Amino acid sequence: MVNTTLERAVNVTAHHPEGPVISRALQSATALALATLATLAASPAHADISGTVVDAATGDPVVGARVTVRGGATTTTGAGGAFTVAATDGVEVTVVAAHVGHYNAWDQTSGPRTDVTLALDRLPADDPAAAFDPPETCATCHAEQYADWTGTPMAKAGRNTWVADLYDGSGTAGGLGGFVYTRDSVLAEHNPGSECASCHQPLRWVATPYSALAPHDDPSDDVAHGVSCDLCHRIASIDATRPSFPGIWPGVVELVRSEAPVELGVLGDVAYEAGAMRPSYQPQLTADVCAACHQDKNDPDEDGDFEEDDGVISEPTYLEWRDSPYADPDAPEFATCVDCHMPPRDDLTSACTVQDLAPRPPGQLRSHRIEGTTAAYLEASIALDLEAEVVDGELVVDAAITNDRVGHHVPTGVTVRNMILRIEATGPDGAPLEPLGDQVIDDLGGVGDPEEGYWAGLPGKLYAKVPADADGNAPTFFTDAASLASDNRIPALATDRTSYRFAVPKGPATVTVRARVVYRRAFRALVDAKGWTTDGHGQPLEDLIAPDYGHRMAAAEVEVEVDAPPDDVEPDGGCGCRGAGADTGAGALATIVAVVAFAIPARRRRRPDART
């Protein structure tokens, strides 16, 4: 078509009655045709590469295998294991086939080709006698990933002092205070080991299924290595239909321990084999594998079935995500656990620090810190909106918390975690205004001196999942839960709205309303009972540190002008405040005059293209 256009342009020019004079339209057509020809001449020719993916042992076609041109197109095998991917004519590429349960297979070739056969070897059977590689071995080639992981809660899971305190009271000096599972649980006699080790000391648990938690200061590698590199990268499958079984549960989580080299990951185009490294594709590592330790129920009848209706969910995070739009690949919010909690490392283009491998696109390799309740994440989770005005002689405050950046409820995790919204209103002299409403912080916010972080009864709201025992007593530890006393946490993309009323001072005056949302790692009564001053990994416990007594997630402040009352109206009482029922006249209506400040920096999003 381009040649025809150019030929027509030349022909018209040659026979123009005024000689070789080309009109502007003709000049444009000619220029476009020439430019198109030049582009086509400069562009490389495309050529498909097609073939078949088969099982190496049986020769049977593998349907649903992922086939990738390294650094280029990806497709999935259809009927008969057939595939076709686009490539550049004459340019050598690496074509990689990957399928769950198999090692990757690859071929270096160039297109066009129609006869590529990629034969997938099956993974070896799980060998319980085979040892996991220690993290230090992984660090030899994966230094950046090892550095990310070192010092994290994943790495320290086996020596979490709070877990030890709740299990047998041995983690800290005051650990025997409050609830202790081995002493106080209704299940302790029948199941003294509980299932703590299945998540917190998984290497020990895998070696000896159903073993009890070892002391937090146990010197063995199985305790010291926590949730290690090789543990996650040896998970061959997890039954996502049974997410409530705790930890590395036999029959739910299948491992591939072997003396033969094997490592599983989510990149389906790995074409490298050396030493202990022979790659296999395991897409469940993006989300389903997280369910092993971030979703579970208790098992009140102790029959080993954690999916029964008599159980109470204690760790709810995975199902909260799966029930939200964030788990829908077709939704604009779609994001996996890895997308949020293992953000891209734009500075890394190679997973290996030893071999000179073909570079990967920036952002394809991810952080292995696997953060959750760090400052950056807590401060990038919710939006707080605050409005206030004087209506009928009272200061009316409306607060809204929107869970617009998290793919699960806030707060989430084990049931002792909680979040508190606190509302404060002060007059021009800084003195607090008298609260008039009944929307107050629950007793779980701490009964005692507000100046010491005991906020029960103050204007605000506590958000938590509160389990109750068989007698209705709440809160109880999740192992002993028979029901939920309450659960008012905020689901993904939902908004919780609350209102508050305060008496106002005699106008004219400016009153200030402040709101803050803080995250607490445990109910205050439990912190006091255990005498905790640090978290489970030895860091100072923010729940005890002024002024927020928790980690500040968000804050807002507004000022409201209170008009002077009419001359014929005297304020009630001698304090200069006007409460409910005062005849204040129309002049008492005031609105927000300014949003003064946010107490935290602008929120940081975990992904630039989605609110996660």
C-alpha positions as CSV (number, residue, x, y, z in Angstrom):
1,M,0.0,0.0,0.0
2,V,2.8,2.4,0.8
3,N,4.5,1.6,-2.6
4,T,1.2,2.3,-4.3
5,T,0.8,5.7,-2.5
6,L,4.3,6.7,-3.4
7,E,3.9,5.6,-7.1
8,R,0.6,7.6,-7.3
9,A,2.4,10.7,-5.9
10,V,5.2,10.5,-8.4
11,N,2.8,10.0,-11.3
12,V,0.7,13.0,-10.4
13,T,3.8,15.1,-10.1
14,A,5.1,14.1,-13.5
15,H,1.8,14.9,-15.3
16,H,0.9,18.1,-13.4
17,P,-0.2,20.8,-16.0
18,E,2.1,23.4,-14.5
19,G,5.1,21.1,-14.5
20,P,6.8,19.4,-11.5
21,V,5.0,21.5,-8.8
22,I,3.8,19.4,-5.9
23,S,0.9,20.7,-3.8
24,R,1.1,20.8,0.0
25,A,-1.2,17.9,0.4
26,L,0.9,15.9,-2.1
27,Q,4.1,16.9,-0.3
28,S,2.7,15.6,2.9
29,A,1.6,12.3,1.4
30,T,5.0,11.8,-0.2
31,A,6.8,12.6,3.1
32,L,4.6,10.2,5.0
33,A,5.1,7.4,2.5
34,L,8.9,7.9,2.5
35,A,9.0,8.0,6.3
36,T,7.0,4.8,6.6
37,L,9.3,3.1,4.1
38,A,12.3,4.2,6.1
39,T,10.8,3.0,9.4
40,L,10.0,-0.4,7.9
41,A,13.5,-0.7,6.5
42,A,15.0,0.2,9.9
43,S,12.8,-2.1,12.0
44,P,13.9,-5.6,12.7
45,A,11.7,-8.3,11.1
46,H,9.6,-10.3,13.5
47,A,9.5,-14.1,13.5
48,D,7.5,-16.5,15.7
49,I,9.0,-19.3,17.7
50,S,6.6,-22.2,18.2
51,G,6.8,-25.7,19.5
52,T,5.6,-28.0,22.2
53,V,6.1,-28.4,26.0
54,V,6.1,-32.0,27.2
55,D,6.8,-34.0,30.3
56,A,10.3,-35.4,30.0
57,A,9.5,-38.7,31.7
58,T,6.3,-39.6,29.8
59,G,6.5,-37.4,26.7
60,D,2.9,-36.3,27.3
61,P,2.1,-32.7,26.4
62,V,1.9,-30.2,29.3
63,V,-1.1,-27.9,29.0
64,G,-1.0,-24.6,30.9
65,A,2.7,-24.3,31.0
66,R,4.1,-20.8,31.0
67,V,6.5,-20.1,28.1
68,T,8.5,-16.9,28.1
69,V,11.1,-15.3,25.8
70,R,13.5,-14.1,28.4
71,G,13.0,-10.3,28.5
72,G,10.1,-10.5,26.0
73,A,6.7,-12.1,25.3
74,T,5.0,-14.7,27.5
75,T,2.3,-17.2,26.6
76,T,0.6,-20.3,27.9
77,T,0.5,-23.7,26.3
78,G,-2.8,-24.8,24.9
79,A,-4.1,-28.1,23.7
80,G,-1.4,-30.6,22.9
81,G,1.1,-28.4,24.9
82,A,1.6,-26.1,21.8
83,F,2.9,-22.6,22.1
84,T,3.8,-19.7,19.9
85,V,5.8,-16.6,21.1
86,A,7.0,-13.6,19.2
87,A,10.7,-13.1,18.6
88,T,13.0,-11.0,16.4
89,D,14.2,-12.6,13.2
90,G,17.8,-13.8,13.5
91,V,18.3,-12.6,17.1
92,E,19.2,-15.4,19.6
93,V,16.9,-15.5,22.6
94,T,16.3,-17.9,25.5
95,V,12.8,-19.5,25.5
96,V,11.9,-20.8,29.0
97,A,9.0,-23.2,29.8
98,A,7.8,-23.4,33.4
99,H,5.1,-25.4,35.1
100,V,4.2,-26.1,38.7
101,G,5.7,-29.4,39.9
102,H,8.5,-29.3,37.3
103,Y,11.9,-27.8,36.8
104,N,12.1,-25.0,34.3
105,A,13.4,-26.0,30.8
106,W,14.9,-23.7,28.2
107,D,16.4,-23.5,24.8
108,Q,18.6,-20.8,23.2
109,T,17.4,-20.3,19.6
110,S,16.3,-17.7,17.1
111,G,13.2,-17.3,15.0
112,P,11.5,-18.2,12.9
113,R,11.2,-21.7,14.2
114,T,8.3,-24.2,14.5
115,D,10.0,-27.2,16.0
116,V,11.1,-26.3,19.5
117,T,10.4,-29.0,22.1
118,L,10.9,-28.1,25.8
119,A,10.9,-31.2,28.0
120,L,10.1,-30.6,31.7
121,D,11.7,-32.8,34.4
122,R,9.4,-33.4,37.4
123,L,10.6,-32.2,40.8
124,P,12.0,-34.9,43.1
125,A,9.8,-36.4,45.8
126,D,10.1,-34.8,49.2
127,D,12.8,-36.4,51.3
128,P,12.4,-35.6,55.0
129,A,16.0,-36.7,55.6
130,A,17.3,-33.8,53.4
131,A,18.4,-30.7,55.2
132,F,17.5,-27.1,54.5
133,D,20.3,-24.9,53.4
134,P,21.2,-22.3,56.1
135,P,20.6,-18.7,55.1
136,E,24.3,-18.0,55.1
137,T,24.6,-20.4,52.2
138,C,22.1,-18.5,50.2
139,A,24.0,-15.3,51.0
140,T,26.9,-16.5,48.9
141,C,25.1,-15.7,45.7
142,H,22.1,-13.7,46.9
143,A,23.8,-11.1,49.2
144,E,21.2,-8.4,48.7
145,Q,18.3,-10.6,49.5
146,Y,20.1,-12.0,52.5
147,A,20.8,-8.5,53.8
148,D,17.2,-7.6,53.4
149,W,16.0,-10.6,55.3
150,T,18.6,-10.4,58.2
151,G,17.2,-8.8,61.3
152,T,13.5,-8.9,60.2
153,P,10.7,-10.4,62.1
154,M,10.8,-13.3,59.7
155,A,14.4,-14.0,60.5
156,K,13.7,-13.5,64.3
157,A,10.5,-15.5,64.4
158,G,12.0,-18.3,66.4
159,R,13.1,-16.0,69.2
160,N,10.1,-13.8,69.7
161,T,9.9,-13.1,73.4
162,W,6.2,-12.3,73.3
163,V,5.4,-15.7,71.8
164,A,7.4,-17.4,74.5
165,D,5.7,-15.3,77.2
166,L,2.2,-16.3,75.9
167,Y,3.2,-19.9,75.5
168,D,5.0,-20.8,78.7
169,G,5.9,-17.4,80.3
170,S,9.7,-17.8,79.6
171,G,10.3,-14.9,77.3
172,T,10.8,-11.9,79.7
173,A,11.1,-11.4,83.4
174,G,7.4,-10.8,83.8
175,G,6.2,-13.3,81.3
176,L,4.3,-15.5,83.8
177,G,1.9,-12.6,84.3
178,G,-1.4,-12.6,82.5
179,F,-2.3,-15.5,80.2
180,V,0.2,-18.4,79.8
181,Y,-1.0,-21.2,77.5
182,T,0.7,-24.1,79.2
183,R,-0.7,-23.0,82.5
184,D,-4.1,-21.4,81.7
185,S,-5.5,-22.8,78.5
186,V,-8.4,-25.2,78.5
187,L,-6.5,-27.1,75.7
188,A,-3.1,-27.3,77.5
189,E,-3.7,-30.7,79.1
190,H,-4.7,-32.4,75.8
191,N,-2.4,-30.4,73.5
192,P,0.5,-29.0,75.7
193,G,2.6,-28.2,72.6
194,S,0.0,-26.2,70.8
195,E,0.9,-25.1,67.3
196,C,3.1,-22.1,68.0
197,A,6.2,-23.7,66.5
198,S,4.4,-24.3,63.2
199,C,4.9,-20.6,62.3
200,H,7.5,-19.3,64.7
201,Q,9.9,-22.2,64.6
202,P,8.9,-23.9,61.3
203,L,12.3,-25.6,60.7
204,R,11.9,-27.3,64.1
205,W,8.3,-28.1,63.4
206,V,9.1,-29.6,59.9
207,A,11.8,-31.7,61.3
208,T,9.6,-33.0,64.1
209,P,5.9,-32.4,63.2
210,Y,3.7,-31.2,66.1
211,S,6.6,-30.4,68.3
212,A,6.3,-27.8,71.1
213,L,7.9,-24.4,71.0
214,A,11.6,-24.5,72.0
215,P,12.8,-21.9,74.5
216,H,13.4,-18.6,72.8
217,D,17.1,-18.7,73.7
218,D,17.6,-22.2,72.3
219,P,20.9,-22.0,70.4
220,S,19.9,-24.5,67.7
221,D,19.8,-23.3,64.0
222,D,16.2,-24.4,63.7
223,V,15.3,-21.7,66.2
224,A,17.9,-19.1,65.2
225,H,17.0,-19.2,61.5
226,G,13.3,-18.4,62.0
227,V,11.4,-18.4,58.7
228,S,14.4,-19.0,56.5
229,C,15.1,-18.5,52.8
230,D,15.2,-22.2,52.0
231,L,11.9,-22.9,53.8
232,C,9.8,-20.6,51.7
233,H,11.6,-21.5,48.5
234,R,11.1,-25.3,49.1
235,I,7.3,-25.0,49.3
236,A,6.0,-27.0,46.4
237,S,2.3,-26.4,47.0
238,I,-0.2,-25.3,49.6
239,D,-3.8,-26.3,49.6
240,A,-5.6,-22.9,49.4
241,T,-8.9,-24.6,50.1
242,R,-7.7,-25.2,53.7
243,P,-6.1,-21.9,54.6
244,S,-7.0,-22.0,58.3
245,F,-4.6,-24.8,59.2
246,P,-1.7,-23.2,61.1
247,G,1.8,-23.0,59.7
248,I,3.6,-25.7,57.8
249,W,0.8,-28.3,58.4
250,P,1.4,-31.8,57.1
251,G,-0.9,-32.5,54.2
252,V,-1.7,-28.9,53.6
253,V,1.8,-27.5,52.9
254,E,3.8,-29.8,50.7
255,L,7.6,-29.4,50.7
256,V,10.3,-30.5,48.3
257,R,13.3,-31.3,50.5
258,S,16.0,-33.0,48.4
259,E,19.7,-33.5,48.1
260,A,19.2,-32.7,44.4
261,P,19.4,-29.0,43.6
262,V,15.9,-27.3,43.6
263,E,14.7,-23.8,44.4
264,L,11.2,-22.5,43.7
265,G,10.3,-18.9,42.8
266,V,7.7,-16.7,41.1
267,L,9.8,-15.7,38.1
268,G,8.9,-18.2,35.3
269,D,11.8,-17.3,33.1
270,V,14.8,-18.4,35.2
271,A,17.2,-20.2,33.0
272,Y,20.2,-20.8,35.2
273,E,21.5,-23.9,37.0
274,A,24.5,-24.2,39.2
275,G,25.3,-25.8,42.6
276,A,22.1,-26.0,44.7
277,M,20.2,-23.8,42.2
278,R,17.9,-25.5,39.7
279,P,14.8,-23.3,39.2
280,S,11.1,-24.3,39.4
281,Y,8.1,-22.1,39.0
282,Q,5.8,-21.7,42.1
283,P,3.3,-18.8,41.6
284,Q,1.6,-19.5,45.0
285,L,4.6,-17.7,46.6
286,T,2.9,-14.4,45.7
287,A,-0.1,-14.9,48.1
288,D,-1.3,-18.4,48.9
289,V,1.9,-19.4,50.7
290,C,1.3,-16.4,53.1
291,A,-1.8,-18.1,54.3
292,A,0.3,-20.7,56.1
293,C,1.1,-18.3,58.9
294,H,-1.3,-15.4,58.2
295,Q,-4.5,-17.3,58.4
296,D,-5.7,-19.8,61.0
297,K,-8.5,-20.9,63.3
298,N,-8.3,-22.5,66.6
299,D,-9.5,-26.1,67.1
300,P,-11.7,-26.3,70.2
301,D,-12.5,-30.0,69.9
302,E,-8.9,-30.8,69.2
303,D,-9.7,-33.2,66.3
304,G,-7.0,-31.7,64.0
305,D,-9.5,-30.0,61.6
306,F,-9.1,-26.3,61.7
307,E,-11.7,-25.6,59.0
308,E,-14.7,-26.7,61.2
309,D,-17.4,-24.2,62.0
310,D,-16.7,-24.5,65.8
311,G,-13.4,-22.7,65.4
312,V,-12.8,-19.0,65.7
313,I,-10.4,-17.3,63.2
314,S,-7.5,-15.9,65.1
315,E,-5.2,-14.8,62.3
316,P,-7.5,-13.4,59.5
317,T,-5.3,-11.6,57.0
318,Y,-5.2,-14.0,54.1
319,L,-9.0,-14.5,53.8
320,E,-9.6,-10.7,54.3
321,W,-7.4,-10.2,51.3
322,R,-9.0,-13.0,49.3
323,D,-12.5,-11.6,50.0
324,S,-11.5,-8.1,48.8
325,P,-11.1,-6.5,45.3
326,Y,-7.4,-6.7,45.8
327,A,-7.5,-10.4,45.1
328,D,-9.4,-10.0,41.8
329,P,-7.0,-10.0,38.9
330,D,-9.5,-8.1,36.8
331,A,-10.1,-5.4,39.4
332,P,-8.2,-2.1,39.2
333,E,-7.1,-2.6,42.9
334,F,-5.5,-6.0,42.2
335,A,-2.4,-6.6,44.3
336,T,-0.9,-9.7,45.8
337,C,0.8,-10.0,49.2
338,V,4.1,-9.8,47.5
339,D,3.1,-6.6,45.5
340,C,2.7,-4.7,48.8
341,H,4.9,-6.4,51.3
342,M,7.9,-7.1,49.1
343,P,8.1,-3.8,47.1
344,P,10.3,-3.6,43.9
345,R,14.0,-3.0,44.3
346,D,14.6,-0.7,41.4
347,D,18.3,-0.7,42.1
348,L,18.7,-4.4,41.4
349,T,18.9,-5.9,38.0
350,S,20.4,-9.2,39.0
351,A,19.4,-11.6,41.7
352,C,23.0,-13.0,41.8
353,T,26.0,-11.1,43.1
354,V,28.5,-13.7,41.8
355,Q,27.5,-14.6,38.2
356,D,27.2,-12.1,35.4
357,L,23.7,-12.9,34.4
358,A,21.5,-11.2,31.8
359,P,20.1,-8.1,33.5
360,R,16.5,-8.0,34.5
361,P,14.2,-4.9,34.1
362,P,14.4,-2.5,37.1
363,G,11.7,-3.3,39.6
364,Q,11.3,-7.0,38.7
365,L,13.4,-8.1,41.7
366,R,11.9,-7.4,45.1
367,S,12.8,-6.6,48.6
368,H,13.0,-9.5,51.0
369,R,12.4,-7.5,54.1
370,I,8.7,-8.5,54.0
371,E,7.5,-5.6,56.1
372,G,4.1,-5.2,57.7
373,T,3.8,-3.0,60.8
374,T,6.8,-0.8,60.3
375,A,6.4,3.0,60.4
376,A,6.3,3.3,56.6
377,Y,3.5,0.8,56.3
378,L,1.4,2.0,59.2
379,E,1.6,5.6,58.0
380,A,0.6,4.6,54.5
381,S,-2.5,2.6,55.3
382,I,-5.5,4.8,56.1
383,A,-6.9,8.2,55.4
384,L,-8.3,10.3,58.2
385,D,-10.9,13.1,57.5
386,L,-12.1,15.5,60.2
387,E,-14.9,18.0,60.2
388,A,-16.3,20.2,63.0
389,E,-18.9,22.9,63.5
390,V,-21.0,24.5,66.2
391,V,-24.6,23.4,66.0
392,D,-27.3,24.3,68.5
393,G,-24.8,25.4,71.1
394,E,-22.6,22.3,70.9
395,L,-19.4,21.5,69.0
396,V,-20.1,18.6,66.7
397,V,-17.1,16.7,65.4
398,D,-17.3,14.1,62.6
399,A,-14.4,11.8,61.9
400,A,-14.0,9.3,59.1
401,I,-11.3,6.6,58.7
402,T,-11.0,5.1,55.3
403,N,-9.0,1.9,54.7
404,D,-8.0,3.0,51.2
405,R,-4.4,1.7,50.9
406,V,-4.5,-1.8,52.5
407,G,-5.6,-5.1,50.9
408,H,-7.1,-6.4,54.2
409,H,-8.8,-5.1,57.4
410,V,-7.1,-2.6,59.6
411,P,-5.9,-3.6,62.1
412,T,-5.2,-7.1,61.1
413,G,-3.1,-9.9,62.5
414,V,-3.4,-11.7,65.8
415,T,-6.3,-10.6,68.0
416,V,-4.3,-8.6,70.6
417,R,-3.5,-5.9,68.0
418,N,-5.7,-2.8,68.0
419,M,-6.1,0.7,66.6
420,I,-7.4,3.7,68.5
421,L,-9.0,6.9,67.2
422,R,-8.7,9.7,69.8
423,I,-10.6,13.0,69.5
424,E,-9.6,16.0,71.5
425,A,-11.1,19.5,71.6
426,T,-9.6,22.5,73.4
427,G,-10.6,26.1,74.0
428,P,-8.5,29.2,73.3
429,D,-6.6,28.7,76.6
430,G,-5.7,25.1,75.7
431,A,-8.1,23.7,78.3
432,P,-10.0,20.6,77.2
433,L,-13.7,21.1,76.3
434,E,-16.2,19.0,78.2
435,P,-17.2,15.9,76.1
436,L,-21.0,15.4,75.9
437,G,-21.4,12.3,73.7
438,D,-21.2,8.6,74.5
439,Q,-18.8,7.6,71.7
440,V,-15.8,6.7,73.8
441,I,-12.8,4.4,73.7
442,D,-13.4,0.9,75.0
443,D,-11.8,-0.3,78.2
444,L,-9.3,-2.3,76.1
445,G,-7.7,1.1,75.5
446,G,-6.6,1.0,79.1
447,V,-8.3,2.0,82.3
448,G,-6.3,4.6,84.2
449,D,-4.5,7.9,83.9
450,P,-4.9,9.3,80.3
451,E,-1.5,11.0,80.7
452,E,0.0,7.5,80.9
453,G,-1.7,6.2,77.8
454,Y,-4.8,4.8,79.5
455,W,-7.5,6.1,77.2
456,A,-10.6,4.2,78.1
457,G,-13.7,6.4,78.4
458,L,-12.2,9.3,76.4
459,P,-13.8,10.5,73.1
460,G,-12.8,8.2,70.3
461,K,-13.0,4.5,69.3
462,L,-11.0,1.4,69.6
463,Y,-10.9,-1.0,66.7
464,A,-10.1,-4.7,67.4
465,K,-11.3,-8.2,67.0
466,V,-12.2,-9.4,70.5
467,P,-12.6,-13.2,71.1
468,A,-14.6,-14.6,74.1
469,D,-14.3,-17.9,75.9
470,A,-17.0,-20.5,76.4
471,D,-18.4,-18.5,79.3
472,G,-18.5,-15.3,77.4
473,N,-15.5,-13.7,79.1
474,A,-13.6,-11.3,76.7
475,P,-11.0,-10.8,75.7
476,T,-9.6,-14.3,75.8
477,F,-6.5,-15.7,74.2
478,F,-7.3,-16.9,70.7
479,T,-6.6,-20.6,71.5
480,D,-9.4,-20.6,74.0
481,A,-11.9,-18.5,71.9
482,A,-15.4,-20.0,71.5
483,S,-17.0,-16.9,69.9
484,L,-16.3,-13.3,69.0
485,A,-17.5,-10.7,71.5
486,S,-17.0,-8.0,68.8
487,D,-15.1,-7.2,65.6
488,N,-15.3,-3.6,64.4
489,R,-12.1,-3.5,62.3
490,I,-12.3,-1.7,59.0
491,P,-12.4,-3.9,55.8
492,A,-10.4,-3.0,52.7
493,L,-11.8,0.1,50.9
494,A,-14.4,0.7,53.7
495,T,-15.0,3.8,55.7
496,D,-15.9,4.0,59.4
497,R,-17.6,7.3,60.5
498,T,-18.1,8.4,64.1
499,S,-19.5,11.6,65.7
500,Y,-18.6,13.5,68.9
501,R,-20.1,16.4,70.9
502,F,-18.4,18.9,73.2
503,A,-19.5,21.9,75.2
504,V,-18.3,25.1,73.7
505,P,-16.8,28.1,75.5
506,K,-18.4,31.6,75.5
507,G,-17.6,33.3,72.2
508,P,-16.1,34.9,70.5
509,A,-13.5,32.2,70.7
510,T,-11.5,29.8,68.6
511,V,-11.6,26.1,69.5
512,T,-9.2,23.5,68.2
513,V,-10.1,19.9,67.4
514,R,-7.4,17.3,67.0
515,A,-7.8,13.7,65.9
516,R,-5.1,11.0,65.7
517,V,-5.1,7.3,65.0
518,V,-2.6,5.1,66.7
519,Y,-1.6,1.5,66.3
520,R,-1.0,-0.6,69.4
521,R,0.6,-4.0,69.3
522,A,-1.4,-5.4,72.3
523,F,-4.3,-4.5,74.6
524,R,-2.9,-2.3,77.4
525,A,-4.0,-4.7,80.1
526,L,-2.0,-7.5,78.6
527,V,1.1,-5.2,78.2
528,D,0.8,-4.4,81.9
529,A,0.2,-7.9,83.0
530,K,3.3,-9.1,81.3
531,G,5.4,-6.0,82.2
532,W,6.4,-5.6,78.5
533,T,8.6,-2.6,77.7
534,T,9.9,-3.9,74.4
535,D,8.2,-5.7,71.5
536,G,8.9,-9.3,70.8
537,H,12.1,-8.5,69.1
538,G,13.6,-6.2,71.7
539,Q,12.6,-2.9,70.3
540,P,11.2,-0.1,72.5
541,L,7.4,-0.6,72.8
542,E,5.7,2.4,71.3
543,D,2.5,1.5,73.2
544,L,4.2,2.9,76.3
545,I,5.8,6.0,74.8
546,A,4.3,9.4,75.0
547,P,2.6,11.3,73.5
548,D,0.8,8.8,71.3
549,Y,1.2,5.6,73.3
550,G,1.3,3.6,70.1
551,H,2.5,4.4,66.6
552,R,0.7,7.4,65.0
553,M,-0.8,6.3,61.7
554,A,-2.6,9.5,60.9
555,A,-3.6,12.8,62.4
556,A,-5.7,15.9,61.5
557,E,-6.5,19.2,63.1
558,V,-9.2,21.9,62.5
559,E,-10.1,25.2,64.1
560,V,-13.6,26.4,64.6
561,E,-14.8,29.9,65.3
562,V,-17.4,30.3,68.1
563,D,-19.5,33.4,67.7
564,A,-20.5,35.7,70.6
565,P,-23.9,34.9,72.0
566,P,-26.7,37.5,71.6
567,D,-26.7,40.2,74.3
568,D,-29.8,38.9,76.0
569,V,-28.4,35.4,76.4
570,E,-26.2,34.5,79.4
571,P,-24.0,31.4,79.2
572,D,-24.9,28.5,81.4
573,G,-22.8,28.0,84.6
574,G,-19.7,29.8,85.6
575,C,-17.2,28.1,83.4
576,G,-18.0,30.0,80.3
577,C,-19.1,26.9,78.4
578,R,-22.4,26.3,76.8
579,G,-23.8,22.8,76.8
580,A,-26.8,21.1,75.4
581,G,-30.1,23.0,75.6
582,A,-28.5,26.5,75.8
583,D,-30.5,29.2,73.9
584,T,-27.6,30.4,71.8
585,G,-29.4,32.0,68.8
586,A,-28.4,31.8,65.2
587,G,-25.2,33.5,65.8
588,A,-23.8,30.4,67.4
589,L,-23.6,28.5,64.1
590,A,-19.9,28.3,63.0
591,T,-18.0,26.2,60.5
592,I,-14.5,25.0,60.0
593,V,-12.2,27.9,59.1
594,A,-9.0,26.0,58.4
595,V,-7.3,22.7,58.2
596,V,-4.2,23.5,60.2
597,A,-1.9,20.6,59.8
598,F,-1.3,16.9,59.4
599,A,1.0,15.6,62.0
600,I,2.7,13.2,59.7
601,P,4.4,13.6,56.3
602,A,2.5,13.0,53.1
603,R,1.6,9.4,52.9
604,R,3.9,7.1,51.0
605,R,2.3,4.6,48.7
606,R,3.7,1.1,48.4
607,R,3.1,1.0,44.7
608,P,2.9,4.0,42.5
609,D,0.2,2.6,40.3
610,A,-2.2,1.3,42.9
611,R,-3.3,2.0,46.4
612,T,-2.2,-1.0,48.3
